[in-house]
């Protein structure tokens, strides 16, 4: 393969990548909330984030709730050191927020809503 053919292949692959990326729903938020059902702070965080998502992201979010007592192995996977912790994976950049999520303005700003 000469350099011209290699460049054509690169351009073709780059276009394929662009097409794939353009089809991703960047409007959709994907988040995980690590909680302890035994903690009032965690229950408050779960209520606050669910309420905010329904108001601001209705139909455009996935929120996985992970109880650390039921799935303790997940703490190490995501390097969770405090509860409650919210991880926003999409849209980029990844964000980690710790606390009961009561500071609504800070939450809106941190999540880029």
N, C-alpha and C positions, 0 to 999 in steps of 0.2 A: 504494500500500500504506500503510495507516495504521499507527500505532505498535503497536497490539495485534497486527496481523498480523505485523509485523516481529518482535515478541517471541516469537510462536508459532513463527515460522521459526527464530529463534535457538535456542529451546529444542529444537526438533526436531533441528537440526544439532548441538547440544551432546550430545544423547542419542546420535546416530549416532556422534559422536566417542568418547563414553564406551563404547559397545558395541564399537567397533573396538579401543580401548585395553584393554578388559577381556579381549579374546580373545588378546592378545599373551602369549606365554609369558615372563613376567618371571622365572621360575625358571631359564631357560636362560641360560648364559653364552656370550658371543661374544667371542673374543679373537684377537689376532694377535701372533705372536712373531717379531721381526726378529732374524736370526742371521747369522753367517758360518760356514759349514761348516768353514772353515780354523781356527777359533778353539776351543780347548778350553773356554773360558768359555761360548761359545754352545752347544756340544754338551752341557755340563753343565746349562745353563739349560733346554734342550729336554727333557732327561731328567727334570729336577726338576719342571717344570710338567706334563709328561705324566703323571708318576706321581701328583702331587697331584690332577690332574683326574680320573684314573681312581678314586682313592680317595674323593674328596669329591663329585664331580659326575657319576658314572657315568651316561652316557646323556643328560646335561643340558648338554652343552657342545659348542661348535664351536671348534677351535683351528686357525688358519691359520698355517703356518710359512712365513716369507718369507726366502729366502737373498738377502742384499743383492748378491751377485755375479751372481745370475741375474736379479734384478729391481731394479736400482739406482734406477729411477724412483720406486719406492714410498717410498724414504727421504724424498724431498721432499714427497710427498703427505701423509704422516703426521708430517712434521717430526721425523724421527728423527736424533738427534745422537750417540747412543752405542749400542753393540751389546754384548750383547743387550738388547733392549727389548721388554717385554710391554705390549700395549695391551688393556685390558678395555673393550669398548664396551657390553656389556649384562651384567647389569642396570646401570642408571645408579647412580651417576655414572661417567663415563669416568675410567679410571685409567691412568697410565703408570708402569711399574716398570722399573728399569734394574738389570742385574746378572745373576749366575748363578743366582738364585732358590734359594740354599742355605739362607737364613734362613727356615725353614718357618713359624715362628710369625708372622713379619712378613708373609710371603706370604698366609697365611690371614687375617690381620687386614686387610691392604690390599685383598684381594679380597672381603671380607665373607662368608667361608665359615662 
